[in-house]
Amino acid sequence: MMRFIRPRLRKPLLGGIAYLGIAAAWAIGSPTWGLAIVIAVVAVGQTVAWYAWTGEDTDESALLGSRADERQKQVGQRARALAGAVALAAAYVGLVITLAVKRADAWPFAVMLAVTGFAYLLGLSSYGSGEPASEDEVTAGHQTRSPVNS
Amino acid sequence: MRNRVREQRLQREMSQAELAAALGVSRQTIISIENGRYLPSLPLAFTIARFFDLTVDKMFDPDEEET
């Protein structure tokens, strides 16, 4: 589906949809729709503002506009890694404090801690062992001539 | 690691934006490479070297520190 959306519009649109999700959740769970309408208006405004921002000549706008080069992608990955580490730490601190104060409300922090921890392990599994463990030519008895000292 | 990107670019009287467009990267990335804050990937290093008709080891010198 994302292929049919202009790359420059993808992330601003996703951000807007995320906000609209919050607005919808508020509208469902609350008797008054006032705040939901405000959030929806902010969502539309944010989408337009982000789209305009993608036209600028900065690293952030390149990432937001899905036109980042290799260095900018690396910057984005580092920022995501930092966000993940902070989320993990925040979930841990939240769990510890909530357990100490009021046990019943601790489960969301426990879920966040478990999900972020599992995502880290999933990342190690996905990105860390991409290469299949093939046998070394030397140990397999097919010793090749070393380019060094030849 | 020292590189000769700025020197080569100035020899050809190119702006950072023009070089960035020619290499398919952002102007900020050219600035980072020239300042030694970013080491390009091997494919990009080859692209840069070929663009200036140099070899990678002539373009990027691992033995010299960026000043």
Backbone of each chain as ProteinMPNN parsed JSONL, in Angstrom:
{"seq_chain_A": "MMRFIRPRLRKPLLGGIAYLGIAAAWAIGSPTWGLAIVIAVVAVGQTVAWYAWTGEDTDESALLGSRADERQKQVGQRARALAGAVALAAAYVGLVITLAVKRADAWPFAVMLAVTGFAYLLGLSSYGSGEPASEDEVTAGHQTRSPVNS", "coords_chain_A": {"N_chain_A": [[0.825, -1.196, 0.0], [1.991, 1.198, 0.783], [3.57, 1.767, -1.371], [2.076, 3.138, -3.185], [1.864, 5.599, -2.196], [3.357, 8.791, -2.2], [6.846, 8.974, -1.509], [7.703, 11.18, 0.031], [5.47, 11.842, 1.43], [4.868, 9.715, 3.06], [5.834, 9.248, 5.85], [4.915, 11.631, 7.211], [2.172, 11.189, 6.85], [1.784, 8.762, 8.191], [2.366, 9.615, 10.778], [0.222, 11.36, 11.18], [-1.93, 9.557, 11.005], [-1.395, 8.027, 13.245], [-1.902, 9.875, 15.28], [-4.62, 10.285, 14.759], [-5.579, 7.819, 15.501], [-5.301, 7.951, 18.263], [-7.133, 9.983, 18.723], [-9.49, 8.689, 17.922], [-9.58, 6.63, 19.806], [-9.954, 8.116, 22.102], [-12.45, 9.233, 21.54], [-14.034, 6.939, 21.54], [-13.75, 5.994, 24.145], [-14.565, 8.049, 25.812], [-17.213, 10.114, 27.107], [-17.509, 12.644, 26.031], [-16.755, 14.325, 22.986], [-15.1, 16.384, 22.528], [-12.232, 16.717, 23.055], [-11.275, 14.761, 21.378], [-11.875, 15.752, 18.855], [-10.239, 17.996, 18.849], [-7.715, 16.736, 18.93], [-7.812, 15.41, 16.481], [-7.83, 17.567, 14.704], [-5.32, 18.615, 15.293], [-3.826, 16.479, 14.367], [-4.212, 16.59, 11.59], [-3.108, 19.093, 11.083], [-0.475, 18.614, 11.923], [0.342, 16.712, 10.049], [0.339, 18.219, 7.683], [2.252, 20.169, 8.403], [4.538, 18.594, 8.84], [4.848, 17.551, 6.294], [5.474, 19.856, 4.876], [7.89, 20.406, 6.116], [9.507, 18.371, 5.165], [10.496, 19.369, 2.846], [12.718, 20.842, 3.368], [16.323, 21.429, 3.703], [17.74, 19.517, 5.491], [19.074, 17.027, 7.812], [17.067, 15.89, 9.366], [14.72, 16.49, 7.94], [15.221, 15.055, 5.642], [15.144, 12.42, 6.577], [12.511, 12.323, 7.472], [11.229, 12.719, 5.07], [11.704, 10.387, 3.701], [14.035, 10.177, 2.087], [16.611, 9.732, 2.798], [20.197, 9.563, 2.821], [23.052, 7.284, 3.099], [24.492, 8.093, 5.424], [22.61, 9.645, 6.756], [20.656, 7.728, 7.198], [22.038, 6.171, 9.008], [22.237, 7.952, 11.115], [19.527, 8.101, 11.755], [19.12, 5.444, 12.592], [20.734, 5.339, 14.857], [19.42, 7.189, 16.438], [17.0, 5.876, 16.79], [17.902, 3.648, 18.208], [18.745, 4.869, 20.546], [16.288, 5.862, 21.434], [14.992, 3.433, 21.913], [16.594, 2.376, 23.962], [16.158, 4.265, 25.942], [13.415, 3.936, 26.308], [13.375, 1.345, 27.324], [14.782, 1.711, 29.729], [13.074, 3.556, 30.959], [10.773, 2.02, 31.233], [11.69, 0.11, 33.024], [12.321, 1.682, 35.298], [9.789, 2.738, 35.783], [8.397, 0.367, 36.395], [9.694, -0.504, 38.728], [9.201, 1.66, 40.499], [6.402, 1.681, 40.517], [5.813, -0.839, 41.542], [6.792, -0.523, 44.074], [5.115, 1.385, 45.098], [2.341, 0.992, 44.322], [1.033, -1.952, 43.591], [-0.917, -2.9, 41.709], [-1.003, -1.348, 39.363], [1.262, -1.934, 37.947], [1.566, -3.621, 35.77], [1.475, -2.547, 33.015], [4.037, -1.426, 32.722], [5.608, -3.658, 33.083], [4.873, -5.114, 30.833], [5.807, -3.389, 28.815], [8.547, -3.489, 29.36], [9.062, -6.187, 28.896], [8.36, -6.39, 26.184], [10.132, -4.563, 24.904], [12.547, -5.696, 25.657], [12.304, -8.222, 24.462], [12.168, -7.393, 21.801], [14.76, -6.443, 21.478], [16.247, -8.82, 21.684], [15.169, -10.122, 19.489], [16.117, -8.458, 17.489], [18.895, -8.946, 17.718], [18.9, -11.592, 16.954], [17.881, -11.411, 14.344], [19.564, -9.585, 12.93], [22.127, -10.183, 13.746], [22.88, -12.766, 13.127], [22.846, -13.175, 10.389], [24.408, -14.359, 8.443], [24.782, -17.626, 7.213], [26.155, -20.377, 9.034], [28.788, -21.438, 7.594], [31.198, -23.945, 6.624], [34.645, -23.515, 7.243], [37.056, -23.142, 4.654], [39.65, -24.035, 5.135], [39.523, -25.694, 7.414], [37.902, -27.561, 6.32], [39.501, -29.065, 4.786], [40.238, -28.127, 2.36], [42.541, -26.471, 1.823], [43.414, -23.265, 0.954], [45.741, -21.307, -0.957], [47.438, -18.909, 0.843], [47.123, -15.418, 0.384], [48.952, -13.914, 1.621], [52.429, -13.737, 2.247], [53.102, -15.176, -0.06]], "CA_chain_A": [[0.0, 0.0, 0.0], [2.867, 2.375, 0.888], [4.176, 2.044, -2.68], [1.214, 4.052, -3.935], [1.948, 6.919, -1.557], [4.628, 9.458, -2.486], [7.77, 8.787, -0.379], [7.764, 12.38, 0.861], [4.243, 11.953, 2.217], [4.634, 8.513, 3.859], [5.988, 9.392, 7.306], [3.937, 12.597, 7.735], [0.848, 10.561, 6.854], [1.781, 7.778, 9.284], [2.262, 10.39, 12.021], [-1.16, 11.84, 11.255], [-2.8, 8.4, 11.288], [-1.152, 7.657, 14.649], [-2.656, 10.836, 16.092], [-6.057, 10.015, 14.568], [-5.864, 6.626, 16.32], [-5.496, 8.431, 19.644], [-8.409, 10.714, 18.722], [-10.568, 7.689, 17.851], [-9.626, 5.936, 21.102], [-10.569, 9.042, 23.06], [-13.87, 9.355, 21.195], [-14.714, 5.703, 21.947], [-13.703, 5.787, 25.594], [-15.001, 9.198, 26.599], [-18.564, 10.563, 26.743], [-17.45, 13.893, 25.25], [-15.888, 14.206, 21.809], [-14.362, 17.64, 22.37], [-10.784, 16.548, 22.962], [-11.005, 13.932, 20.195], [-11.908, 16.647, 17.688], [-9.014, 18.807, 18.928], [-6.584, 15.866, 18.549], [-7.928, 15.161, 15.031], [-7.396, 18.795, 14.023], [-3.859, 18.659, 15.468], [-3.275, 15.435, 13.491], [-4.196, 17.116, 10.215], [-2.123, 20.18, 11.076], [0.852, 18.032, 12.026], [0.649, 16.077, 8.771], [0.669, 19.299, 6.736], [3.508, 20.792, 8.847], [5.624, 17.636, 8.589], [5.039, 17.468, 4.838], [6.204, 21.074, 4.493], [9.239, 20.272, 6.685], [10.304, 17.448, 4.337], [11.086, 20.104, 1.727], [13.916, 21.572, 3.802], [17.615, 20.795, 3.428], [18.35, 19.093, 6.759], [19.057, 15.58, 8.032], [15.763, 15.499, 9.91], [13.711, 16.526, 6.88], [15.513, 13.943, 4.715], [14.624, 11.199, 7.205], [11.049, 12.425, 7.478], [10.763, 12.646, 3.691], [12.105, 9.09, 3.126], [15.047, 10.331, 1.043], [17.881, 9.803, 3.525], [21.325, 8.82, 2.274], [23.565, 6.288, 4.047], [24.839, 8.709, 6.715], [21.377, 10.059, 7.42], [20.01, 6.507, 7.702], [22.792, 5.785, 10.196], [21.796, 8.887, 12.164], [18.187, 7.654, 12.14], [19.236, 4.185, 13.341], [21.272, 5.658, 16.178], [18.358, 7.857, 17.192], [16.049, 4.831, 17.177], [18.542, 2.84, 19.249], [18.685, 5.674, 21.775], [14.882, 5.869, 21.863], [14.72, 2.099, 22.463], [17.289, 2.241, 25.251], [15.471, 5.128, 26.909], [12.121, 3.293, 26.59], [13.674, 0.205, 28.191], [15.129, 2.243, 31.052], [11.862, 4.166, 31.529], [9.876, 0.926, 31.626], [12.259, -0.499, 34.233], [12.136, 2.619, 36.418], [8.346, 2.777, 36.046], [8.019, -0.893, 37.038], [10.235, -0.507, 40.096], [8.478, 2.655, 41.314], [4.997, 1.27, 40.686], [5.784, -1.99, 42.451], [7.054, -0.029, 45.428], [4.016, 2.24, 45.566], [0.999, 0.408, 44.161], [1.293, -3.117, 42.763], [-1.931, -3.192, 40.686], [-0.762, -0.608, 38.117], [2.629, -2.211, 37.47], [1.634, -4.501, 34.603], [1.865, -1.933, 31.727], [5.492, -1.27, 32.686], [6.167, -5.0, 32.891], [4.656, -5.458, 29.418], [6.753, -2.576, 28.019], [9.891, -4.026, 29.605], [9.139, -7.477, 28.214], [8.303, -6.184, 24.722], [11.379, -3.947, 24.432], [13.602, -6.707, 25.83], [12.124, -9.232, 23.413], [12.524, -6.766, 20.524], [16.227, -6.407, 21.429], [16.696, -10.185, 21.369], [14.751, -10.37, 18.106], [17.072, -7.726, 16.657], [20.156, -9.691, 17.726], [18.689, -12.814, 16.17], [17.648, -11.08, 12.928], [20.67, -8.873, 12.296], [23.438, -10.67, 14.186], [23.234, -14.078, 12.586], [22.351, -13.208, 9.015], [25.221, -15.244, 7.614], [24.719, -19.013, 7.649], [27.444, -20.883, 9.517], [29.377, -22.36, 6.626], [32.469, -24.493, 7.072], [35.84, -22.828, 6.762], [37.753, -23.935, 3.628], [40.872, -24.634, 5.697], [39.159, -26.819, 8.27], [37.225, -28.572, 5.502], [40.511, -29.824, 4.069], [40.507, -27.498, 1.066], [43.358, -25.322, 2.178], [43.761, -22.419, -0.185], [47.008, -20.586, -0.771], [47.235, -17.595, 1.455], [47.684, -14.323, -0.403], [50.042, -13.325, 2.399], [53.684, -14.496, 2.208], [53.163, -16.096, -1.199]], "C_chain_A": [[0.87, 1.26, 0.0], [3.493, 2.747, -0.449], [3.378, 3.072, -3.468], [1.214, 5.468, -3.355], [3.319, 7.512, -1.84], [5.56, 9.327, -1.282], [7.792, 9.97, 0.58], [6.566, 12.473, 1.819], [4.089, 10.818, 3.235], [4.695, 8.742, 5.369], [5.068, 10.469, 7.888], [2.541, 11.994, 7.841], [0.73, 9.545, 7.99], [1.642, 8.476, 10.64], [0.843, 10.877, 12.247], [-2.118, 10.727, 11.617], [-2.644, 7.97, 12.747], [-1.931, 8.588, 15.582], [-4.157, 10.574, 15.976], [-6.492, 8.787, 15.36], [-6.126, 7.016, 17.76], [-6.836, 9.161, 19.758], [-9.588, 9.74, 18.729], [-10.72, 6.973, 19.188], [-10.285, 6.822, 22.149], [-12.073, 9.155, 22.813], [-14.658, 8.129, 21.647], [-14.836, 5.624, 23.479], [-14.219, 6.925, 26.437], [-16.398, 9.638, 26.17], [-18.564, 11.844, 25.904], [-16.419, 13.748, 24.119], [-14.967, 15.418, 21.627], [-12.874, 17.458, 22.148], [-10.408, 15.721, 21.721], [-10.959, 14.792, 18.934], [-10.65, 17.519, 17.658], [-7.812, 17.985, 18.463], [-6.602, 15.602, 17.04], [-7.46, 16.37, 14.231], [-5.871, 18.928, 14.109], [-3.2, 17.641, 14.52], [-3.157, 15.93, 12.057], [-3.133, 18.209, 10.083], [-0.703, 19.651, 11.102], [1.28, 17.389, 10.703], [1.091, 17.124, 7.743], [2.028, 19.919, 7.094], [4.698, 19.877, 8.556], [5.913, 17.536, 7.094], [5.824, 18.69, 4.352], [7.661, 20.984, 4.946], [10.117, 19.379, 5.805], [10.958, 18.155, 3.154], [12.374, 20.826, 2.088], [15.186, 20.74, 3.59], [18.32, 20.446, 4.74], [18.289, 17.566, 6.858], [17.676, 15.11, 8.476], [14.696, 15.47, 8.812], [13.947, 15.418, 5.852], [14.971, 12.636, 5.266], [13.101, 11.182, 7.161], [10.478, 12.278, 6.068], [11.167, 11.371, 2.961], [13.08, 9.246, 1.962], [16.441, 10.431, 1.68], [18.971, 9.028, 2.796], [21.917, 7.936, 3.377], [23.914, 6.886, 5.406], [23.577, 9.095, 7.475], [20.606, 8.85, 7.948], [20.697, 6.037, 8.981], [22.401, 6.668, 11.389], [20.423, 8.453, 12.69], [18.232, 6.382, 12.973], [19.762, 4.431, 14.745], [20.21, 6.307, 17.054], [17.319, 6.837, 17.666], [16.611, 3.976, 18.301], [18.491, 3.575, 20.583], [17.267, 5.679, 22.332], [14.519, 4.526, 22.499], [15.349, 1.915, 23.83], [16.595, 3.056, 26.327], [14.119, 4.504, 27.291], [12.305, 2.119, 27.55], [13.957, 0.675, 29.614], [13.898, 2.825, 31.732], [10.893, 3.091, 32.007], [10.373, 0.279, 32.915], [12.02, 0.39, 35.451], [10.656, 2.677, 36.806], [7.879, 1.539, 36.791], [8.457, -0.904, 38.504], [9.446, 0.446, 40.988], [7.055, 2.194, 41.58], [4.875, 0.084, 41.621], [5.954, -1.535, 43.893], [5.858, 0.733, 45.999], [2.67, 1.512, 45.519], [1.096, -0.732, 43.15], [0.336, -3.273, 41.569], [-1.633, -2.523, 39.342], [0.588, -0.925, 37.48], [2.655, -2.949, 36.132], [1.969, -3.796, 33.275], [3.376, -1.756, 31.594], [6.171, -2.622, 32.457], [6.033, -5.432, 31.431], [5.65, -4.696, 28.532], [8.174, -3.115, 28.13], [10.077, -5.337, 28.842], [9.193, -7.296, 26.7], [9.609, -5.588, 24.201], [12.548, -4.924, 24.561], [13.52, -7.775, 24.755], [12.52, -8.671, 22.054], [14.04, -6.697, 20.361], [16.777, -7.779, 21.042], [16.349, -10.559, 19.934], [15.707, -9.687, 17.129], [18.403, -8.44, 16.577], [20.037, -10.918, 16.835], [18.576, -12.497, 14.678], [18.884, -10.516, 12.254], [22.038, -9.461, 12.632], [23.84, -11.984, 13.593], [22.677, -14.23, 11.18], [23.096, -14.178, 8.124], [25.081, -16.686, 8.106], [26.112, -19.515, 8.033], [28.005, -21.909, 8.544], [30.751, -22.792, 7.114], [33.624, -23.723, 6.442], [36.566, -23.733, 5.759], [38.951, -24.669, 4.207], [40.522, -25.86, 6.524], [38.461, -27.92, 7.482], [38.218, -29.376, 4.665], [40.812, -29.276, 2.69], [41.352, -26.258, 1.291], [43.766, -24.546, 0.936], [45.069, -21.706, 0.099], [46.732, -19.223, -0.198], [47.833, -16.516, 0.561], [48.858, -13.657, 0.327], [51.234, -14.266, 2.344], [53.753, -15.466, 1.04], [54.188, -15.593, -2.215]], "O_chain_A": [[0.56, 2.248, -0.666], [3.901, 3.891, -0.653], [3.923, 3.787, -4.31], [0.651, 6.399, -3.932], [4.331, 6.82, -1.733], [5.129, 9.542, -0.149], [7.886, 9.791, 1.794], [6.645, 13.101, 2.875], [3.288, 10.924, 4.163], [3.731, 8.467, 6.083], [4.489, 10.258, 8.954], [1.816, 12.253, 8.801], [-0.296, 9.475, 8.667], [0.919, 8.017, 11.525], [0.323, 10.816, 13.361], [-3.017, 10.917, 12.435], [-3.616, 7.599, 13.404], [-2.543, 8.139, 16.552], [-4.88, 10.632, 16.97], [-7.626, 8.714, 15.833], [-7.038, 6.498, 18.404], [-7.574, 8.996, 20.73], [-10.564, 9.941, 19.451], [-11.835, 6.736, 19.653], [-11.068, 6.353, 22.975], [-12.867, 9.171, 23.753], [-15.803, 8.246, 22.083], [-15.874, 5.244, 24.021], [-14.309, 6.796, 27.658], [-16.735, 9.545, 24.99], [-19.507, 12.099, 25.156], [-15.365, 13.135, 24.286], [-14.163, 15.469, 20.696], [-12.313, 17.973, 21.181], [-9.369, 15.946, 21.101], [-10.117, 14.588, 18.059], [-10.069, 17.755, 16.6], [-6.984, 18.473, 17.693], [-5.554, 15.572, 16.395], [-6.782, 16.229, 13.213], [-5.214, 19.303, 13.138], [-2.146, 17.913, 13.944], [-2.141, 15.721, 11.395], [-2.37, 18.248, 9.118], [0.172, 20.159, 10.401], [2.434, 17.507, 10.291], [2.079, 16.941, 7.032], [2.853, 20.168, 6.215], [5.739, 20.334, 8.083], [7.068, 17.449, 6.678], [6.724, 18.571, 3.521], [8.562, 21.436, 4.239], [11.324, 19.596, 5.705], [11.868, 17.611, 2.529], [13.05, 21.364, 1.212], [15.135, 19.536, 3.337], [19.367, 21.009, 5.06], [17.569, 16.904, 6.112], [17.18, 14.076, 8.027], [13.876, 14.554, 8.754], [12.999, 14.902, 5.26], [14.405, 11.832, 4.525], [12.485, 10.161, 6.854], [9.37, 11.771, 5.895], [10.998, 11.271, 1.746], [12.973, 8.536, 0.962], [17.325, 11.118, 1.169], [18.713, 7.97, 2.222], [21.352, 7.846, 4.467], [23.662, 6.261, 6.436], [23.486, 8.897, 8.687], [19.98, 8.92, 9.005], [20.046, 5.569, 9.915], [22.256, 6.191, 12.514], [20.183, 8.436, 13.897], [17.484, 6.241, 13.94], [19.302, 3.815, 15.707], [20.106, 6.02, 18.246], [16.822, 6.918, 18.789], [15.894, 3.618, 19.235], [18.226, 2.972, 21.623], [17.059, 5.523, 23.535], [13.817, 4.488, 23.51], [14.729, 1.372, 24.744], [16.455, 2.615, 27.468], [13.725, 4.54, 28.457], [11.506, 1.918, 28.464], [13.441, 0.114, 30.58], [13.69, 2.623, 32.929], [10.268, 3.232, 33.058], [9.579, -0.06, 33.793], [11.575, -0.079, 36.499], [10.309, 2.666, 37.987], [7.064, 1.633, 37.709], [7.689, -1.265, 39.396], [9.066, 0.087, 42.102], [6.554, 2.292, 42.7], [3.934, 0.01, 42.411], [5.345, -2.084, 44.811], [5.617, 0.731, 47.206], [1.957, 1.422, 46.519], [1.231, -0.475, 41.954], [0.76, -3.74, 40.512], [-1.972, -3.071, 38.293], [1.005, -0.231, 36.553], [3.665, -2.909, 35.43], [2.685, -4.379, 32.462], [3.935, -1.91, 30.508], [7.167, -2.721, 31.741], [6.944, -6.032, 30.862], [6.254, -5.267, 27.624], [8.906, -3.192, 27.144], [11.116, -5.565, 28.222], [9.97, -7.961, 26.014], [10.139, -6.04, 23.186], [13.424, -4.979, 23.698], [14.539, -8.188, 24.201], [13.131, -9.368, 21.244], [14.558, -6.868, 19.258], [17.657, -7.889, 20.187], [17.126, -11.222, 19.247], [16.063, -10.244, 16.091], [18.99, -8.541, 15.499], [20.944, -11.242, 16.067], [19.11, -13.228, 13.844], [19.223, -10.911, 11.138], [23.0, -9.261, 11.89], [25.028, -12.303, 13.551], [22.113, -15.265, 10.824], [22.536, -14.748, 7.188], [25.245, -16.943, 9.298], [27.114, -19.125, 7.433], [27.729, -23.103, 8.659], [31.388, -22.102, 7.91], [33.579, -23.335, 5.275], [36.683, -24.938, 5.977], [39.237, -25.8, 3.815], [41.126, -26.922, 6.373], [38.427, -29.073, 7.913], [37.82, -30.269, 3.918], [41.56, -29.889, 1.928], [40.935, -25.14, 0.988], [44.37, -25.081, 0.006], [45.454, -21.525, 1.253], [45.891, -18.478, -0.7], [48.935, -16.685, 0.038], [49.649, -12.933, -0.277], [51.055, -15.483, 2.39], [54.415, -16.498, 1.15], [54.392, -16.226, -3.251]]}, "seq_chain_B": "MRNRVREQRLQREMSQAELAAALGVSRQTIISIENGRYLPSLPLAFTIARFFDLTVDKMFDPDEEET", "coords_chain_B": {"N_chain_B": [[41.134, 9.514, 9.929], [42.347, 10.862, 6.971], [41.051, 12.67, 4.186], [40.777, 13.522, 0.658], [38.662, 14.913, -0.366], [37.597, 17.545, -0.156], [39.72, 19.019, -1.221], [39.896, 17.976, -3.859], [37.362, 18.627, -4.792], [37.402, 21.41, -4.709], [39.408, 21.871, -6.543], [38.09, 21.258, -8.877], [36.316, 23.248, -8.897], [33.766, 22.971, -7.753], [30.682, 23.206, -5.986], [29.624, 22.203, -2.665], [27.006, 21.347, -2.753], [26.674, 20.751, -5.471], [28.484, 18.627, -5.796], [27.322, 16.816, -4.042], [24.883, 16.325, -5.344], [25.847, 15.136, -7.657], [26.927, 12.787, -6.637], [24.793, 11.609, -5.476], [24.109, 11.932, -2.81], [23.429, 13.667, 0.323], [23.973, 17.217, 0.915], [24.795, 17.697, 3.469], [26.053, 15.339, 4.121], [28.321, 15.383, 2.478], [29.625, 17.546, 3.667], [30.113, 16.428, 6.202], [31.824, 14.313, 5.515], [33.988, 15.698, 4.409], [34.851, 17.085, 6.647], [35.747, 15.035, 8.148], [34.113, 13.803, 9.937], [32.467, 11.776, 9.27], [32.832, 8.533, 8.071], [32.669, 7.282, 4.905], [30.704, 4.58, 3.473], [32.031, 1.569, 1.957], [31.074, 1.221, -0.78], [30.277, 3.921, -1.3], [32.686, 5.24, -0.928], [34.15, 4.222, -3.065], [32.609, 5.246, -5.154], [33.034, 7.994, -4.8], [35.823, 8.148, -5.184], [36.059, 7.239, -7.834], [34.627, 9.2, -9.124], [36.341, 11.358, -8.965], [38.392, 10.427, -10.468], [40.367, 8.927, -9.136], [42.113, 6.485, -7.097], [40.768, 4.56, -4.348], [42.538, 4.417, -2.181], [44.106, 6.595, -2.684], [42.366, 8.616, -2.364], [41.389, 8.355, 0.237], [43.209, 8.382, 3.15], [44.294, 6.224, 5.48], [46.359, 6.399, 7.268], [46.845, 8.957, 7.965], [45.908, 11.448, 10.237], [42.912, 13.365, 10.581], [43.149, 16.86, 10.316]], "CA_chain_B": [[41.453, 9.259, 8.521], [42.313, 12.076, 6.174], [40.614, 12.448, 2.804], [41.072, 14.634, -0.246], [37.407, 15.285, -1.021], [37.503, 19.012, -0.265], [40.777, 19.458, -2.144], [39.502, 17.601, -5.223], [36.159, 19.386, -5.146], [37.801, 22.801, -4.979], [40.17, 21.847, -7.807], [37.099, 21.233, -9.969], [35.454, 24.416, -8.675], [32.394, 22.508, -7.51], [30.143, 23.485, -4.651], [29.253, 20.978, -1.936], [25.692, 20.92, -3.244], [26.861, 20.138, -6.796], [29.107, 17.313, -5.594], [26.308, 15.958, -3.416], [23.937, 15.917, -6.385], [26.543, 14.225, -8.576], [27.171, 11.506, -5.968], [23.519, 11.068, -4.985], [24.01, 12.01, -1.342], [23.017, 15.001, 0.767], [25.046, 18.199, 1.098], [25.291, 17.524, 4.841], [26.97, 14.195, 4.123], [29.582, 15.868, 1.904], [30.254, 18.365, 4.713], [30.605, 15.516, 7.242], [32.984, 13.574, 4.988], [35.101, 16.638, 4.279], [35.339, 17.426, 7.993], [36.241, 13.825, 8.793], [33.188, 13.353, 10.974], [31.777, 10.581, 8.789], [33.574, 7.672, 7.147], [31.672, 6.72, 3.983], [30.729, 3.131, 3.255], [32.935, 1.179, 0.863], [30.513, 1.616, -2.087], [30.319, 5.375, -1.491], [34.101, 5.601, -1.067], [34.512, 3.911, -4.462], [31.909, 6.211, -6.013], [33.738, 9.278, -4.675], [37.145, 8.024, -5.812], [35.872, 7.146, -9.295], [34.157, 10.499, -9.605], [37.505, 12.236, -9.085], [39.425, 9.679, -11.221], [41.435, 8.512, -8.228], [41.83, 5.216, -6.418], [40.26, 4.786, -2.987], [43.641, 4.679, -1.247], [44.605, 7.962, -2.921], [41.323, 9.529, -1.892], [41.286, 8.233, 1.695], [44.469, 7.921, 3.717], [44.047, 5.795, 6.863], [47.527, 6.646, 8.133], [46.911, 10.364, 8.346], [44.807, 11.944, 11.051], [42.264, 14.597, 10.124], [43.63, 18.01, 11.079]], "C_chain_B": [[41.317, 10.553, 7.717], [41.793, 11.743, 4.767], [40.833, 13.708, 1.966], [39.824, 15.134, -0.961], [37.324, 16.796, -1.224], [38.491, 19.532, -1.315], [40.377, 19.178, -3.605], [38.293, 18.407, -5.705], [36.523, 20.821, -5.521], [38.617, 22.904, -6.267], [39.233, 21.906, -9.004], [36.089, 22.375, -9.861], [33.987, 24.026, -8.54], [31.952, 22.943, -6.118], [29.829, 22.146, -3.982], [27.917, 20.44, -2.434], [25.806, 20.229, -4.605], [27.475, 18.75, -6.676], [28.104, 16.329, -4.999], [25.325, 15.438, -4.457], [24.578, 14.916, -7.331], [26.733, 12.839, -7.962], [25.891, 10.867, -5.435], [23.431, 11.002, -3.476], [23.603, 13.432, -0.967], [24.236, 15.915, 0.929], [25.651, 18.046, 2.499], [26.286, 16.366, 4.924], [28.326, 14.578, 3.532], [30.347, 16.684, 2.951], [30.867, 17.448, 5.783], [31.834, 14.743, 6.777], [34.202, 14.5, 4.921], [35.705, 16.993, 5.638], [35.859, 16.213, 8.753], [35.338, 13.313, 9.898], [32.452, 12.077, 10.562], [32.672, 9.823, 7.813], [32.564, 7.027, 6.205], [31.791, 5.206, 3.9], [31.67, 2.831, 2.095], [32.35, 1.53, -0.512], [30.582, 3.119, -2.335], [31.758, 5.856, -1.658], [34.568, 5.343, -2.499], [33.861, 4.917, -5.416], [32.629, 7.557, -6.003], [35.073, 9.22, -5.423], [37.021, 7.998, -7.335], [35.437, 8.484, -9.876], [35.333, 11.439, -9.836], [38.665, 11.568, -9.835], [40.634, 9.351, -10.35], [41.107, 7.118, -7.7], [41.402, 5.532, -4.986], [41.401, 5.114, -2.036], [44.297, 6.032, -1.487], [43.627, 8.997, -2.346], [41.249, 9.549, -0.365], [42.579, 7.654, 2.242], [44.267, 7.534, 5.18], [45.187, 6.137, 7.81], [47.613, 8.074, 8.61], [45.686, 10.767, 9.135], [44.238, 13.21, 10.424], [42.743, 15.76, 10.959], [42.515, 19.03, 11.231]], "O_chain_B": [[40.297, 11.24, 7.783], [42.065, 10.668, 4.233], [41.043, 14.8, 2.493], [39.917, 15.715, -2.043], [37.021, 17.27, -2.319], [38.155, 20.356, -2.166], [40.51, 20.044, -4.469], [38.216, 18.81, -6.865], [36.027, 21.372, -6.504], [38.53, 23.896, -6.99], [39.545, 22.527, -10.019], [35.135, 22.453, -10.634], [33.097, 24.648, -9.12], [32.761, 23.033, -5.195], [29.775, 21.103, -4.635], [27.721, 19.228, -2.526], [25.119, 19.241, -4.862], [27.055, 17.813, -7.355], [28.043, 15.166, -5.396], [24.974, 14.258, -4.456], [23.934, 13.959, -7.76], [26.705, 11.834, -8.672], [25.904, 9.718, -4.993], [22.763, 10.129, -2.921], [23.452, 14.294, -1.834], [25.369, 15.451, 1.061], [26.852, 18.237, 2.694], [27.24, 16.409, 5.701], [29.365, 14.145, 4.03], [31.56, 16.535, 3.103], [31.998, 17.664, 6.217], [32.773, 14.539, 7.546], [35.302, 14.127, 5.327], [36.915, 17.177, 5.762], [36.354, 16.344, 9.872], [35.75, 12.481, 10.706], [31.884, 11.382, 11.405], [33.197, 10.394, 6.857], [31.686, 6.293, 6.659], [32.832, 4.628, 4.212], [32.057, 3.728, 1.346], [33.066, 2.091, -1.342], [30.905, 3.553, -3.441], [32.023, 6.771, -2.437], [35.297, 6.152, -3.074], [34.491, 5.378, -6.368], [32.815, 8.184, -7.046], [35.408, 10.122, -6.191], [37.786, 8.657, -8.039], [35.833, 8.852, -10.983], [35.33, 12.225, -10.784], [39.785, 12.08, -9.837], [41.779, 9.482, -10.782], [39.983, 6.634, -7.835], [41.643, 6.628, -4.48], [41.262, 5.986, -1.179], [44.969, 6.563, -0.603], [44.013, 10.082, -1.91], [41.072, 10.601, 0.25], [42.997, 6.566, 1.846], [44.089, 8.404, 6.032], [44.998, 6.16, 9.026], [48.355, 8.384, 9.542], [44.558, 10.463, 8.747], [44.955, 14.011, 9.826], [42.75, 15.675, 12.187], [42.716, 20.077, 11.846]]}, "name": "protein", "num_of_chains": 2, "seq": "MMRFIRPRLRKPLLGGIAYLGIAAAWAIGSPTWGLAIVIAVVAVGQTVAWYAWTGEDTDESALLGSRADERQKQVGQRARALAGAVALAAAYVGLVITLAVKRADAWPFAVMLAVTGFAYLLGLSSYGSGEPASEDEVTAGHQTRSPVNSMRNRVREQRLQREMSQAELAAALGVSRQTIISIENGRYLPSLPLAFTIARFFDLTVDKMFDPDEEET"}
